[in-house]
Amino acid sequence: ATRVFSGAQPSADSLHLGNYVGAVRNWVNMQNEQGTDCLFFIPDMHAITVPQDPVIMTQRTRMTAAQYIAAGIDPEKTPLFAQSHVPEHAQLAWVLNCITGFGEASRMTQFKDKSAKQGADSASVGLFTYPILMAADILLYQADQVPVGEDQRQHLELTRNLAQRFNARFGDTFVVPEGRIMKETAKIYDLQNPASKMSKSAETDKGIIWLMDEPKKTAKKIKSAVTDAGSEISFDRENKAGVSNLLSIYSAITGESIDSIVARYEGKMYGHLKVDLAEIAAETFGPMRERVNELMADPAELDRLLAIGASKAREIASVTVENVYERVGFLPAA
Ligand code: TYM
């Protein structure tokens, strides 16, 4: 079977539309494909690379798990777990730290962006080695495919390089994973600023659709999305970034192709598209939000599901770490 692995950080109370269509929705599709064997996790250790409030952090980890389940991840079938529950992530990350070049890590653009925002002195070393922990996440499970958005492409490339390097130096140990980046939805843009990606760390959230937003709020944000000069509904990323973004979102949620949507809206105005999309988004996310609230009402059950996921994950992860430790020449623990 094809092993599939991915995760989204618990760094906000809610996932946003970019996380959903760029990642989580594809996970659900892959889980339901024949011949795949999926694991999904919550990278809480990645979340603490920037300061977090501990109480909120705990809550967000459960919230993220609840959103995966509400979106269609079936925890009975697909292990779903918190990264910090599987100590092998930290163990493998250390070994990979030691085969990563300082210069190589310094070239990671997401680190450069995030550390520039925080100021070089307050950015943590954890933020610097973040991509190496991510490589450990993926390689621990011998993942074949990693469904992510465009912003993770460079991290995946690093992961592949580290896998190949380790294999060359110590003998075949890791599967070299492939990214699965869906062209149409790899990058969803901010509704108020269609030149930049929809991101949890944007300055305002007026252009961000949170899965947990009230349906009315979602509708309002879509209706006030920035569109472009002209009035024709067509897909043109360069000259019609706003409308093109709405078309991508529409297509991602409904599964209808962009061409077919464009054909149906011929002669109609931007407003029509927005009103319909607002309705579609509310219809999709409304029930999901209710399901999340139900799941959150029983945190003990969520914790139980995560514990089961972690123990399944450890069965795989512990074999990899044992193998890696042996290959690098660590004295076997008696
Ligand atoms: P994170 O938490 O920032 O985002 C989760 C997923 O959502 C995708 N995404 C988007 N896709 C389309 N348009 C957008 N505007 C958009 N914003 C985010 C991301 O590409 C990602 O797939 N480093 C990862 C988490 C991680 C991970 C891993 C992922 C840690 N270890 C191992 C896969 C495998 C991250 O910060 O994603």
Residues whose N, C-alpha, C, O or C-beta is under 5 A from the ligand:
A	BS01	TYM	F5 S6 G7 A8 Q9 G18 N19 G22 A23 P43 H46 M134 D137 I138 P147 V148 G149 E150 D151 Q152 T185 A186 K187 I188 Y189 K197 M198
